[in-house]
């Protein structure tokens, strides 16, 4: 098997993947260590051979290669496998640090304030949305995270045509300046979602032969996000300096942080290059294990915890305890406390739909507010909105609806450092000398699924 291992230290291995192959357009290594995204590229390292070297902690890994758009494995199966022996020992006490944001409210911009009944775009402009910021602040949040607001042809705006201008339908840059002013006066920080993995196919550089090296184009085809033709993948070997300018522009505009879309599809080296220029945090969207990005961003959207937490609350077989232990062992205090914990996003089904139990939702909220991380709540989850997978999870905000969850969220507070973690079959408990939190997938605490002692 063309995988070469070298023990780096007690917790990590240096792993080299090598193939006797050639490529024309691109060659990637995709595995559960990078959310099966195209962030790890293979390059020629000897005559006729391509390789890449990464550092990984102990664990079981599945992976495959994509060479010029074609999937390849050495075994001939769907995935090749790699097992790295070792034990990960949590760091206790896991000390609390000052978070960049204490709690975050996510707005899906086009559906937070619907003013149209027909068409693709239903939402209002940023002037109108800013009038709802007082409501967000009243729930106790100190930050608001906006899905992309740049010029685009779609309602979600994850395919950007112009990175330096806010979409005219939202009121342009002037409206966003007003939005920032209102938010800051209320004590709300503003986090901007920015798609840096791909552009729109109508972005000015795509299709221009002079800038063809900004993308992975060869033989009439090109690499893209999730095989969507309108979202060509950026080649940062050539486009990095442009996107550094984009980030600096919006930092100078007055925003308080970035959420990097599909960060797990961007080589950590390039994200590190961008991060070191900024005075505001960069949070990466990483599904699965975030280890490769631990030094490249200030934190991640912690989907590794989210996926196991939902399974646990549903009463399904879950690796939640193992994931929590490994994260306490692998990551710095600062990285984990500034990574976001959540029960849902614009990419997942609504938590109330998944659990169909308000008390279980409360248990989940207790967890994301008290475990090591920064709690983030998706708009409408505070009123138990329902919705399946995308796009059903992006229904218009129901402003006439209220819920006991709103007051519940107002009362939630973090517990500070974590000194112990204990796991049972249906219960997880953690805390410190001052407080103990217990979360269960059965109503064992006087009919509830959580207890704070």
N, C-alpha and C positions, 0 to 999 in steps of 0.2 A: 504493500500500500504506500503510495507516494506522500506520506505524511511523516515529518521528522520532528521529534520532540526533544526539548532540552528543558530541564527543571531550572526555573529562574530563581525561585525561592520557595518557602514553605507553602505559599498560597497560589503560586502562578507557574504556568508553563509557557515557554516560547515554542510556538507551533508553526512549522513551515509546510505549506501545501504546494506540491509540485506536480506538474503534468507534462508529459511529452506531447504537447499540442501546439498548434499555431492558431492565431486569430487575426481577423482583418479589421473588424469594427471595435469589439470590446470583449473582455473576458472577466467574469465576476465569480466570486465565491459567496454563495448565499446559504445561511444556516440559521439555527435558532439563536445564535450569538449575535446576529444582526437583523433579526426579525424577517429573515428571508428577503432582505432588500439589497439593492445593488450599491453597497457602500464600500465593499472590499474588492478592489480590482487586482487582477493578476497581470504581471508584466513579464517580458522576456528576461530571464536570468542566466541562461546559457544557450548554446546553439540548439535550437529546436525545442527548448523547454520554457514553460511559463510558470511563475510561482508567486506566492505572497507569504509574508510572515506576520503573525499577530500574536498577542499575548492573551491567554485565557486562564481562568481559574479552574479548579477541579469541577467536574460535572460530566453529564452525558450530553453529547451533541449530535445533531443530525444536520447534514449539509449536502449541497450539490453544486455543480458548476453551471454557469450559463456562458456559452461561447458563441459569439455572433448570433445571439437570439435563440440558440438551441440548448436545451437542457442536457447535461451529461453527468453520469456517475461512474465511478470505477467499478462498482459492484454490479451494475446493470439494474439495480433496484431503484425505487423512487428516490431514496436517500442513501448516502453513505453515513457511517456511524463512527464516532470517536468517543472514547471514555478516558477521562483524565482522573486518576486516583487522587484522593486527598480529602481532608476534613476542613470545613470552614467553621471557625470558632467565633461566635459573636463577641463584639466589644461591649463590655458592661463596666461602669454605667455608660450608656450611649447619651452623651451630653447634648443638651439642647443648645442651639445657637440662635442668634437673632435672625429671624426669617426676613427675606426681602419683602415679602407680602404676608400679612397674617392670615387672610382668607380672601378667596377670589371668586367672582361671579362671572360666568361665561355668557356672553351675548352672541347668539347667531344673528348677525346684523339684519339680514333680510326678513327674519321671522319674529323678531322681538316686538316689533310694533307694526303690525300689518295695516296698511291703509288702502290696499287694493284687493279686490275679490277675484280678479281673473289675471291670467298671464303667468309668466315664470317668476317675475319679481313682484313680491307682495309688500315689501317693507317700506317704511318711511325714511326720511333723510336724517342726518346726524343732528340737525337742529331739533327735530321732533323727539329723537331717541334721548337726547340730553335732558329732556324734561322728566324722564323716568329715573334719572340717576339718584335722586333723593330717596326713592323707594329702595334701591339697592343698598344705599348707605344705611337706611333704617334697619336692615336685616343684620347689620354688623360687619359687612364686608369693607375692606379697605382697598380693594383693587377690582378692576373690571377688565376682562379679557375679551377683545373683539375678534371675531373671525375676519378674514381679509376685507379690506375696504378699498383696495386699489382698482384702477380701471380694468374692466373685464367684461366679457360678453355673457357670463353666466350669473345666476342668482347667488351662488356660493362664493364666487370670485377666487377660487383656488387656481385658476388659470389666468395669470396676470399678463396684461398687454402693456401696462405702463406702471413702473414701480415708483415713480416720483410724484404721482398725482392720485388723489382720492377720486373714486368714481363720481362722475357728474350727477348720477342718480341719487347719491348720498349728500350732495351739496358741495362737492369738491374740497380742496384744501382749506378754504375759508370756513366751511362748516365744521371741519375736523378741529380747526384751531379753536372755534367756539366750544366744541365738545370738550376739549382738553381743559379749557378755562373753567367751565362749569364743574367738571370732575375734580379738578385740583382744589377749587374753592370749597367743595364738599368733603375734602380729605380722601378722595378716591384716586389711586394711581391707575394708569392706563397701559395695558399690555397689548401690543399689536401682533396679530398672527401674520406671519410672512412666509409665503411659499418660496423656498430657496432650492428645492430639489428639482423643480421643473418650471417652465414658463408656459404661456399660451403659444400655440402655433402661429398666433398673430402678433407675437412680440417682435419688435423691429429687427432683432438679430437673426431670428429664425427665417430661413429662406434667402438670406443675404450671403452670397458665396464668400465674401470677404470675412464673414464671421462663422463660417460653417464649422470651424474647430471648437466653437462654444458648445457644440452638441456632438453626440455620437452618431454621425451620419455616414453611411456607406452603402453603396449598391441600391439606392432608392429606398432604403429603410433607415430607421433610427431608433435608439433606445428611448423609452417613454415611461411615464408613471402608470403602473397597473394596466399596461397595454392600451391606454387611452391615447388615440392619435393626436388629440388636441393638446396634450401635455408632454412635450419633448423634454427629456432629462438633460440637465445642464452639465457640461464638462468643466469642472472647476480648475483643471490644469491650465485653462486659458481664460475663463470668465471670472476668476476670483476677484480681481481688482475692481471690476465694475460693481459687483455685489457688496464689496466693502464700502464703496461710496454710497450705495443704497442704504445700508444700515446706519452709516454716520449721518446721512441726511435726516432720517427719521428720529435718531437720537437728538440731534440738534433742534428738531422741530418741537421737541418737548415731551416725547413719550417716556414711559418709565420701565419698559421691558419689552422683550421680543419672545414670542413663541414660534419656534422654527418648525414649519410643517415638514413631515416626512424626514426628520433629522436622521432616522436610522437608514436612510438611503443616500446619505452624504458622508463621504470619507471624514472621519474624526479630525484628521490633520487640517482640513480646510475650515471646519467649524472652529477649531482652536485658533487659527489665523484670524478669523473674524472676531472671536470673543476678546482677544487680547487688545483690540482697538477700542472696546466699548467701556463705558462707565456704568452701564445699566445691565441687568441680568439677561441671559439668553437661556431659555428653557427649550429643550428638544422634545419633539414628539417621537418617542421610542416605544414600539410594541415589543414585548419580550424583554430579555435581559439587557440592561443598559450599560454593561461593563465596558464595552469598547469606547463609550462616550463619557466616561467618568471624569476625564480631564479636559474635555472639549467644550462642555456646556456647564452652566451653573447648576443645573438640575434637569430632570426629565419629567414628562407626563408619565407617571409610574403605572404603565399598563401591565407590567409584570405582576404587581400587587392587585390591580383592579380585576384582572381576569380570574385570579384565584379567590379573591374576596367574594365575588359574585357566586362562584361555584359553592363556596363555603356557606354563604347565606341561604342558598337554594337547597342546601342539604345534600349536594352532590359530592363525589370524591374530589378532594381539593389538596393541593400542595401549598396552601397558604402558609402554614407554619414553617415549612422548609424555605420558602421564598423569603419570609421575614428574617429568619436566622441568617441566611446567606447574605442578604443585603446589609444586615448589621455587621457582618464580618468584612464585606468587600469594599464598602464605601465610606468616605469621610463624613463626619458629622455635618459639615456644611452642605455637601452634595445631597444627602438624604433629606435634611430638614427643608431644603429649598426645592425638592422635587414635589410635584403635585399629586395629591391623593384625591380620588373622585369616585362617584357612583355612576357617572354617565357623562358622555360628551356627544358632540354632533356626529360621531362615528359609531355610536353604540345604541342599542335599544334603550328605551327609557327604563330607569331602575324600578319604578312602580309596576310597569308592565312585566318585567322579569320576575319580580318577587311577589307581586299581588298581595302585599301585606304591609300596612303602614308601620307596624311595630318593627318588622324586619328592616324597613328603610331607615327607621330611627337608629337601629343597631349599627347599620352601615355608616350613618352620619356620625355617630359617636366614635366609630373607629377612625374615620378620615380626619376628625378634629383632634384626636388624642394620640394617634400613632406618629412616628417620626416622619414629618412631611408637612406640606402646606395644603390645607383643604381647599378644594375647588368645587363649586356647585354649578351645574348646567342650568341655564334659565328654564323655569317651569318646574324643575324638580322640587322646588320648595312649596309648590301647590299640588304635588302628586300628579302632574300631567302624564298622560299615557302616550305610547308610541312604540312601534316596532323598529326594525332596522331602517337605515337610510333609504328613502327620504322621510319615512313616517315619523321618525324621531325629531323632525324639524317643523312640526306644526306651529301655527301662529300662537304666540303667547296668549293665554286665556286670562285677560285682565279682570274679568268679572268674578273669577274664582279665588277662593282663599282656602287655607288649610292650617291645621294645628302645627304642621311642620315649620311654618314661618316663625312662630314663637319659639319652637324647639331649637331652631338654628340660632336665633338671637341669644339663647342662653348657653350655647356650647362654647367651651374654652379648652385650650390645650392643657396638657398636664406637665410639660417640661420634660426633663430627661427620663430615659427609660433604664431601669436598673435590673429588670428581670423579664423573662418571657417564658410562659409555661403553656403547653398545649395538651389538650385532652381530645377525645374522639369527636366531641361536638362543641367544645368550648376552648377559647383562647383567652388567656389572662396575661396582663402586663401592667407595668407601672413603676412606682418608686416607693420610698419610705412614706410618702405623704398620701398617695392615692393608688388604688388598684382598679383597673378596668377589666371587665369580663364581657366577652362577646360570645354568643351562642347561636346555633342555627335551630335551637329548640327553645320554646318559651319556659325556661326553667327558673327565671328570676321573677316570681310573683306574676307569671303570665307574660313577662317581657323577655326580650332576647338580648338584653344588655343590663349591666349593673356597674355603677361607679361607687366604690367603697372608700 
